[in-house]
Amino acid sequence: MTAPARNLWRAPGAELVGVLLLLGFFVVNGLIAARTHTPTVDEFVYLPAGYYHLRTGDLTFDASNPPLFKMAMALPLLAMDLQLERDPRWRDNSTGWGPWVFGTRFMELNRAAYFDAFFAARLMTIVFGIVTGALLWWWARTLLSPVAALAALSLYATSPIVLAHSALATLDIGVTMLILAAFVALVHFSANHQRRWAVMAGALFGLGVAGKGVALIFAPLVPLLTAASWRAWDREGALRFAGSMMVLGASAWLALLAVYQFSEFPLPGPVLEGIRFQAIASSAGEFPAFLNGEWSQTGWWYYFLEALVLKTPLPTIAFLLIGLVTIARRRGRGAGDLWIVLPPLFLLYVLSFHFGKNYGVRYLLPAWPFLMLVAGVGVEVLLRTRRSAVVVGVLALWQVATAVLTAPHHLAYFNELAGASDHHRRLLLDSNLDWGQDLGRLKTYLDDNNVERISLGYFGHVDPDLYGIDYDLPLDAPAPGRYALSANFLAGYPYAITYGERMVGVRPGAWSWLDRLPPIARVGRSIYVFDVSEDDVRRLATRQEAERD
């Protein structure tokens, strides 16, 4: 490290001030997004389900995802005056849309407090994000210099994907927190062989599984990484290792059972049902996936790699590449190298080759703290000379500027490699860009432009009437009028409209005819507005006839 960098941390409390400033930046961005985003597709289901779990103790409903974080996010709702539908007809899942039907009922019963409920729940995920950042910095301090450790935290706190999902009442940040915490405990155990750390690591893994099934992917790495760091391989040491792994496994199992109130043995029924559901959905996604202008039911092996490259800020990518090259050159023999490299690589491998749900880069979120530690290694290498330390400063400012200029639209962030902003919807969709977050912003646009009624194709489940939007659904054939269409529907996503008087299925490409016309506005990052004239309709008809000929 250069002398100026060393001198920076000699001031008492300077390091702690840096940590607090970064986490403060993180919190402010999270609060703004949490207050302004419309509840997204998954939030619409998770929060009502979590509230139902807490109020009734019934954990069998919506077993496709475990209940822990759904309940944790719903905790603030217990202090609110909210209504809960207990009639089992509203939880009937015979059509496959049961959780969304229940979410719609929750919305109708609590219209006055609906958005406040989601803001309260999102505060919980912001807390999860803060804890994750603090754990990341704590671990980084054992591996890196103070400046590099703070840089790793800064990359985390200014990362658009982290900022985006820490402001939503979903499961990804919570499970990221528990997986990271479990590995931190496991590192301590491998260093001192104290079984209390093995118990803690196991319990955290068990809670992670009770939060989201992705935690199971990391299970094979637990004995592998511990064994790689284990130095006592005599008979006594080997027995201690084996016994500790059994203790770890038992504590994970007990933690999982505790969340399900020790209802069934050896595993609760909802756990097995969720595993079956995810196994089926992983071979072919529930809904089609989108990449580079194409739709697929089974996805692409390179989907997550491309999403990672396009949705990670270029400064982070630069630090990551330098860190990876450094670790490769020392063949993973540096302190903690295997611990921070193998988890993200293994998760990327499993998602790429054994997972068919290509819905967003958010599935890689559990790898993010590890990737930031690898990037921290890259920062440490650059800090060795004065000239390259300047490069670190420039890249750090670039990263911060990216986070500031993108706010509060971090969910739809793409880096410079993705080209012009309107081109982003040609590359990736769903939770990468359009997750239903901009409906409230559409209301602001309509009011500002004195638009009283609009044909609306909104990808989401929140009733536009909650915002006072007067609308009808677009026609499948071109017709004059003012239209607002979510990017997913513009690209031809087949989905269901659950708001309104009845559920309506949208066939593939039903409203894609609008994509042949130039939009007059883009609301937020995901809703496009069109003003279709009679001349436009005639031109579209002529074009369609020519294409048929």
ABEGO torsion letter per residue (X at the ends): XBAAAAAAAABBGAAAAAAAAAAAAAAAAAAAAAAABBBBAAAAAAAAAAAAAAAAGBAABGAABBAAAAAAAAAAAAABBBBBBABAAAABAAAGAAAAAAAAAAAAAAAAAAAAAAAAAAAAAAAAAAAAAAAAAAAAAAABBAAAAAAAAAAAAABAAAAAAAABBBAAAAAAAAAAAAAAAAAAAAAAGBAAAAAAAAAAAAAAAAABAAAAAAAAAAAAAAAAABABABAAAAAAAAAAAAAAAAAAAAAAAAAAGGABOABBAAAAAAAAAAAAAAABBABBBBBGGBBBAAEBAAAAAAAAAAABBAAAAAAAAAAAAAAAAAGGABBGAAAAAAAAAAAAAAAAAABABBAEAAAAAAAAAAAAAAAAAAAAAAAABAAAAAAAAAAAAAAAAAAAAAOAAAAABBBAAAEBAAAAAAABBEAAABAGAAAAAAAAAAAAAGBABBBBBBBEABBAAAAGBBBBBBBABBBBEBBBBBAAAAAGBBBBBABEABBBBBBBGAAAAAAABBBABBBEAABBBBBBBAAAAAAAAAAAAAAAX
